[in-house]
Amino acid sequence: MHHPSDPARRRLVQAAAASALLPGLPLAAMAQERKPQRGGTLTILQRNEPPALVAVANASGPTKVVSSKIFEGLLRYDFALRPQPGLATAWQASKDAREFTFQLRRGVKWHDGQDFGAADVAHSIRLVAQLHPTGRVNFKSLAEVRTPDTHQVVVRFTDPNPGFLARLASVETPIVPRHLYEGRDYATNPANLKPVGTGPFVFQEWAKGSHLLLARNPHYWDEGKPYLDQIVLKIVPDFAAASSAFEAGSVDIGYNNPVALGDIDRIAKLPHIGVERRGYEYSGDWTSLVFNFENPYLKDLRVRQAIAHAIDRKALLNVAWYGKGRVIDSPIGASLARYQARDVQTYAFDPARAEKLLDEAGFPRKNGVRFALHIDPLPSIEGFRNSAQFLRQAFAKVGITLQSRTQDFASYIKRVYTDRDFDLAYAWLITGPDPAGVQSYYWSRNFQRGIPFSNASGIQNAELDRLFEQGAVEPDEARRIALYQQAQRLIAEQLPSLELLAFDVYSVFNRRVHNHTVGANGLESSLADTWVESA
């Protein structure tokens, strides 16, 4: 995966302190130089049913793929994470990174024909600050959103928000129509099932378990786009069926490793198939074994340390993930490398040490077994299920019986984040384009039932809260780096989760598809520039 250089990331942070209007560069300038063909259908392979169609309160990948075609954000981002115009054509920030002013695009209409304007943006930012799992963290000091006129928005925070301009993609801060959301309970709003956006594609139907259908928006503000007539998002949960679909040409593209890791090398050799590693720069993916602090065994730090010592992470990578990735010690990834702490506490593979810790915690073996736990692996990719089986054997060697539960994606989300009916969850998490994104997984105030990808462990640590809260508002980059590095050290010591590895992430596409990955959000973007060659 391409990662932006440190200077490129510094430019994004410094943009929050700039006072000049920033017009940006069109993302399409980076697209493949070839005249697009108009018409046709793009079939996207979707491995999991989306739990929602609107990304305001849901940060799951399946939701973001759908939502980003219907809804737009104020900004988009190139591969170096530099902001580009979206629904905002220009923007400026105060030097203290507390106030941000946006000039909005004119002539934009909602899919129902209503005019888009500043009131929609103001309402959406407030919704995201209230409901989005990372927005609740990143926008927590939101003071007001003013609308001086119908095409200008001023966002003011009580504290500096140096990462704000990095958080305005459609998948993170989607702009939704005020006239359909204001004064209504978000959770029960019928607009969530028949979404109305400003994006290049209009929602048509959702046949659960089968497909979603999006049609070309004939009144899209970017004249001449989109090129496609329609998009079909086809639900194909089985990996063997997914490989067969790509081989047969019945699907055109898929993201987030749509075929099995063990099959990718074979698929990539087919003449009509391409593999793309770009388009994941905005997310910053990693995998984490999350401990439920409500569990009577796991609330003991010595048990969590023992589990960490019981896992050979390098062997896990090679066995469960075919060696495609890297072992990690921090939730902050390579795209934000300067924020990584290099001296965090680590837990070497040491089963004898694990046994000693479990004895000290007061859980001796009885007939060879100390206690039993359940693990819920994310159902998106076979590597998670493979990992659960690997961990079952590793835990057995230190006297812990581990049972793996398989379920669909929606049931996994409900079990972990709403019902909290889990012991260990093997999760696929994202940092995002700014280190403040990590806070949502560990912040005491983000422990809230029903919010996917929030504080699943339930950790309540005042010092960790302080570090994250100060890091989020610190405008001096050197001090900000120090705060996040200290937070990483504390996470490694307290072990609300054990960071295991970051696996390779890729998209698979039929070579007849062009301009599918033109920025840092990859297939989680609008696909307004995408076109397909006719047969």
N, C-alpha and C positions, 0 to 999 in steps of 0.2 A: 504494500500500500504506500502511495506517495504521502509523505509527511511534510508540512510546511517548515521552512527554515525558521530559526529563532528570530532573525530580523523581520521576517514576514509576520510572525505572530506579534512581535513588538509593535509593528505598525498598526495592527488591529487594536491592541490595547491603547496605544497612543491616540488612536482616532477618537476615543472617548474624551480626550482632553483638548481636541482641536476645536477651533471656533469658526473655521471657514466652511462654507457649504461644500459637500462632497458629492459630485455627480456620479462618480464610479464609472466602471466600464461594463459594457454589455457582456453577459455570460455567453451569448451566442457567438461572440468573436472567437471563443475557444473551441467552438464546435468544428466538426470535420468540414473541410472546404469542399463541398459538393452540393450542387443544386438540389434542393429537396423535391420529392415527389408528393403530390397532394392526394389524400384519400387513404383508404385501407383501414384495417383493424390491427391493433397491437394486442396480443394476448400475453398477459403477465401471469406467470405461475406464482401463486400465493400458497405457501405451505400451511398456513394457519388461518382459520377464520378470524377476521378482525373482531375484537371485543366491542369496538365502537367505530363509528364512521367519522367522528370529529375529534381532532387532537387537542381540544381545549383542556380536557380533564383526563386524557389517556395518552401515555407516552410509549405504547407498545409499537413495535415495528409494523405489524400488519395494519394497525390503525393509521400510522403515518403514511404508508404507501397510498392508501385510499384518500385520506384527508388532503394530502398535498396536491392532488389533481383538481380538487373542488375549491379549496380555500387557498388564499395566498397570504404571505407575510409582508411586512413593511420592507424587508431586505432579503436578498439572496447572497450567496457566498461562492467565490471562486475556489479553486483547489488550494490556494494558499490562505484560505479563510478571510480574504478581504471582502468587505461588504459591497454589494452591488444593488442598484435600484430594483425595487419590487413595486409595492403599492406606494412607497415613498420614492420620490424622484430626487430629493436632496435632503440633507440632514446636517445638523450642527449640534455641538455639545459644549456646555460651559467648561471652563478650565478646571473646576473642582469636580467634574463628572457627576453633578447632581441634577442638571437640567438638560433636556434633549428636545430639540425642535425639529419637526419633520414637515416638509412640504409634500403634499399628497398628489398622486396622479389624478388628472382630470379626465372626465369622460368615461369613467368606469361605472358599470352597472352590475347589480346583483343578478343572479340567474332568473329571478322573478320580475325583472324589469325596473326595480327600484334603484334610485341613484345611490352610489357609494359615497361616503363622506367622512369627515372627521369624527362625527358622533359614533360611527361604527368602530373606529379605531379606539376611541376612548373606552367604549363599553367592553371591547374585546380585551384590552390590556388589563382592565379591572377584573374581568372574569379569569384570565390566566393567572393573575396574582393571587386569586382566591382558590382556584381549583387545580391548576396544573401541578404535577408532582415536583417539577423543578422550578416552575414559575413561582410557586409559593415560597420558595427559598430565595430565588434570584431577585424577585420583586418585592420582598418583604417590607422594605422601607418606602414603598410607593406612597407618596403624599397626595398627589393630585394629578389629574390629566385634564388639561385645559384645551378648549377648542376656540381659539380667537376668531376663526372663520371656518367655512365648510371644508377647506382644503389645507388647514394647518392644525397641527397637534403639538402641544407642549407637555412633556412628561417630566414631572419633578419628583425626586426622591429626597427624603430627609437626610440620608447618608450618601456618600459617594457610591456610585455604582459603575466601576471601571469596566465591568464585563457586559454592560447592557447592550451595546451595539453588536455584540456577538450572539445575542439571544433572540433575534427577530426574524428568523426563518419561519416559513409556514408551519413546519412540524413542531416548533417550540412556542410560537406566539401566533396562531392562526387568527386572521381577522374574520369575524362572523357578523352577520347582519343584526344590528341593534333592534330593528323592527320585529324580528322573530324571536329575540331572546329577552329583551328588557321586560321586567315585571313578571317573568315566568320562572318556575323552578327549573334549574338547568337539567337535573337528572331525569325529569319526566317530560321534558320539552319534545314534542313530536318532530321538531326541526332536526333533532339528532338522528332520526331515522330516515328523513327525507331532506338531506342537507342542501342548503342554498348558499353558494359562494360566489366569488368573482373570478374564479380560475378558468382555465381553458377547457375544462370538461364539466359536463352537467350530469348529476346523478340521475340514473334511470331506474335501476332495480337492484335488489339484493336477494338472490335466491340462496338462502343459507345452506351451507354444505356443498354448494355447486359453484356459484359465480357471482360477481358484481358486474354491472354494465354501466359505463359512463359514455356519454355522447359528446360530440364536438359542440363547443359553445360558439354559435354563429355570431355572437355579439361581443366577442372577446376584445379587450382594449388594444391588444397588440395585433394590429391589422395583418391579416393573412395567416395568422396562427390560431389554433394549432393546425398542424398538417394532417393529423390523423382524423378519420371520421369517428372512430370510437375506440375505447379501451375495454377489453374484457379481462377482469381479474379472476382467474380460474383457480379454485381451491383444489390442490393436489397434495394431500398430507403424506402420501406414501413415497419414499425415496425411489424405489424401483420404478414406480409409475412415472415419477418426475423425469428420471433418466430416459425412459422410453418416450415420453412426450417430447423432450428436446431432440432426441434422435429422429423421431418421426416428423418433426416440424409442426406438431399440433399446438405447441406453445412457442412464444418468441423470445421471452426474456424472464429472468427471475433473479432475485437478489438475496443477500444474506445466506449464501451457500445453499442454493436451491436443490442441489444434488448432493449425494453422500460424499464425504471427504475421500472415502476409499475409492470412489468412482470418478473423481474429478479429472485425474490424469488421463484416463481413457476417453472421457467425454471431450476434453480439450483437444484431442488429436483428430476429432471429426472435422472434415473440411468445411462444413457449414456452420461450425460452432466457434464462438470466441469467448474468452474469459477476461473479465475486467476487474482489476484490483483497486481502481480509483473509485471515488464516490462515497467513501466512508470516513473522509477526513473530519467531517463535522461531528461524528458520533463519538469516536474514541472508545472502542469496545473492549470489554474484558469479562472474565468469568469469575464468580465469587461463590464460595460456600458460606451461606448465611446461617448463623446460629440464632435460634429463637430463644431469647433471654427468659421467656416464660416457662421454658422446659426445666424441670427440677434438676436434671443432670447438667444441662448446658449453661445454666446460670453460674456454675462454678468455673472460674477462669482456668483452674488446673485441668478440667475436663476438656475445655476448648484447646488448651495448649497440647494436651495429650493427643487429641485428634490431629492437630497440625503436625506433630512429630510422627504420626502413624502413616502419613501420606508421602509416597515417593512421587513428587510432582513431575519430575522428568520422565519417569516410567509412565505416569498417567498421560502425559502429552503424547508419548510414542505409541502407547497401546490404544487409548481411547480416541485420539485425535490424529493418528497416523503421522505424528511428528510435525504436523502443519501448524506451527505457531511458536510461542515462546513462554517459558515460565516467568512469572512476574512476582514482585513483592509489594507492589503499590497499586492503588486504584487509579493513579494518574499515569496516563500512557505516553507513548513515544512522541505523539504530536504536541505534547506540552512538556517536553523533556526537561526544560530548565526548572520546572516546578517539582520534579521528582526528588524525593529524599533518598540518598544512596546508603544511608546508615541506619535503616530501620531494623528492628529486631526480626530475625528470621528463625525458622524452625526446620532444622535439618531432619532428614528422614532418619529416625532413631526409635524403632519400636520398643527397645528396652527402656528408654527414657519415658515413652508414652505409658508403658506398664507401671513404672514407678509413680508417675503423676496420678494415675488413676487409683493406685493403692493409697496414696497420700490424701486423695480427695474423699476416701471412705467408701470406695466402690470395688471391693475385692471380687475376685472370681468365685462364682458358686456353680459347681459342675461345669467349669470352664467359661461361664458367661457372667459378665458384670451387669449389663443392662441392655435393653433394646431401644433402637431409634428408627424413625422413618426418614427417608430422604425423598424429596420431590424434585426431580430434575426437570428443567424447562423442556417442554416437548418440541421445541423448534427444530433442533438438529440432532442427528443420531449420536453425536459426540457427547451430549449430555446424558443420554441413556447409557451409552458405553461407559461413561465415567461413573455412573451410579453403580454399575456392576463391578467395576474396578475397586471402588471405594468399599463396597460390601465385603470383598475379600480382604482388603487392607484392614478394615475395622475388626473383622473376625480374628485376625492374628493378635489383636490386643484385648480380645474378650468382649467386644461390642457387637451385638447382632444388629445388622442394618437391613431394613426392608425397603425396597424401592417401589414407589407408586407411580404408575403412568396414567396420564389423563390428557384431555385436550387443553389447548392454550387457555381458553376462557375459564375452565375449571381450575387450572393451575393458579391463575390470577386470583380467583375467588378464594381458593384455599389459603393462599399465602397472605394476601393483602386485606381480605375482608373477614373471612372466618378465623384466620390465624390458627388454622388446624394443621400445623406442621412442626417438625423438629429441626430438620435441615432442609434448606432450599438451595439447589444448585442453580444460580441465576446468571443471566446474561445481562450485564449492565453497561451503561455508557457514561463517560465523563462529560461529553459535550465539548464545545469549542473554548471553554473557559474552565479553570479548575474549580470555580464556585459550584459547578455541576455536581461535584462529589458530595457536597454538603447534604443534599437531599436524602442520601442513604444513611446518614449518621446523626443528623440533627434531631435533638429531643423534640422540638416543636413540629417536626415532620413525621412524628409517629401518629398516624391517623388511619383508622380502619377504612377500607374501601378505596384508598388512593394507590393505584398500581405504582410500583417502583419507588415507593417512599421508604421510610425507615423500617424495614422488615424485621430486623433483629430486635427492635425496641430498646436499643441502647439509650440511656439517659446519663450523659456525662457532661457536667458543667464546664470543665476545662476544654473539652473537645468542642462544645458549643461556642465557647468564647473564641477559640482559634478560628473556627469557620466564620463566625460572624464578623470578626475583625478582618479576616482575609478578604471577605466579600466587598468590604468598603474601603480597603486600603489603596489609595491612589499611587503610592510609591511602589514601583515594581519590586525592588530589592527587598523591602520589608514584607511585601505581599508573598514573595517566594518563601521567605523565612517562616511566615505563619503557616503556609500550606505544608511545608516540609515538617514542621513540628506536629501538625495535625496527623500526618501520615505516620510519624513515629508513635503517636498515641494510639492510633488505630491498630498498629501492629502489636502493641503491648496489650491492649484491652480485648482484641479479637472479637469484635461484633461479627466479623466475617473473616474468612481466610481467602485472600486473593490467590487463585491457583494459576491461571494462565490466560493468555490472549491468543486465541486461535486465528488463523488466517481467514479473512473475509473476502468474498468475491461475488461478482455477478456472472451469470452465464447468459449468453445471448446468441440468437441466430444472426448470422452476418448480413441478413437482409435488413436488419434494424440499424438505423443511423442516428447519431446525436442523442443517444440515450443517457450518456453520462457527461454532462457539461459543467458540473460544479461539485462542490464539496458534499452535497446531499444526495448525489447519485439518483437512484430510482425513487428516493423520497423527495423528489422535486416535481414540478408541474408537468414535465414532458411536453411542454409547448413546442419545443424545437425538434422533437422526435419525429422521424418519418420512416416509412418502410418501402422497400423496393417492390414493385409489382411483379407478379409471377411471370 
